[in-house]
């Protein structure tokens, strides 16, 4: 059994990028933790719900996680959707969770902008990716980075041995999600404030995209995949 920590900017980011893989991990008995840097309060389409959007999106994310078999869902406090930066405060907060969870594997967002897939390069995604990679190395494993985490909270340094990067141009690590594709779609549909307007088109798009990735990476016809840049240290 492994410990897996996923760090992303907004509710639904992990479901678009890795829900099929995460469902497999949960089924295998891995301990999966989802960490969201914001509650995605700038999302949604109904102005009348804007004030309630943080609560709505938190609830939707927990519902989506339950579809995948994940119960450990965490949100950082004090960071605004649309205003995320790879600040030292953000890095410290991510380091704290890394040392709490002590993951064998992390799944993170890419810090590299992609002009061929601009939707994968939301500024908050880039910021979350940059802050997380800085937290992985060197901060989480450095005893002199925020020493109060050791002296005041007993959180000893931890070296993350492997991480996967979502939406990276050089992604080549393929996970066959044929058996969990329906749950990926179900998780995304749980984000009603963000996806309800797309109707049946969302499921069609997600399935086609996953099957296209599988074909590109040599899986048999009819299979579905998610792909990552895999970094083993």
C-alpha positions, 0 to 999 in steps of 0.5 A: 500500500502506498501513500499518494498526495495530489496537489492542484489549484482548484476543485475539479483540476485533479478529476480532469487530469487524473481521476481514472488513475486515482480511482485505480489507486484507491481500488488498490488500497493506496491512501490518496490525499487530495490537496486544493490550494483554493476553493475555486470561487471564481468558477461557476456561471450564475452570479447569484451563487457567487458568494456561495461558490467556495462552499458549493465547490468544496462540497462538489469536490468531496462528492467527486472524490467519493465517486473515486473512493477517496475520503481525505480531501483538504483545502488550504486557507487564505489563497484566492482563486485567480490570484495564486502565486508560488509564494513562500507561504504557499510553498510552506503550506504545501511542505507541511502537508507533504510532511504530514502525509509523507507520500510515496508518490505525488501528482502535480500540475505542470509549471510550464506554459503550453501554448498548444493547450492554453486551457492546461496553462491557467495561471493558477495551475502554473503557480500551483505547479511551481510552488509544489515542485519547490516544496518537493525539492528542496524544501520538504526534505531540508531540515533548515527550511521552516525549522519550526515545522520540526520544533513546533509541530514535529514534522520531520523532513520527507523526500518524495521519491516519485512524482507525476506531472499532469498536462505536460508536453513530454508526458509519456507515462501511460495509465490504462483507465479503461476500467475506471473511465466511467468513474472519471466522467462521474467525478467530473459530473459531480462538479455541477457548478462547472460542468452542468452547462455542457450536458452529455457533451462533457462525457463524450469529450472526456471519453474521446480524449482518453481514447485518443491518448490511449491510441497515441500511446499504443494501447489497443483500440477502445482503451482509454488512458491518462498520461503523465510526465513521470519523475523518479528520483 
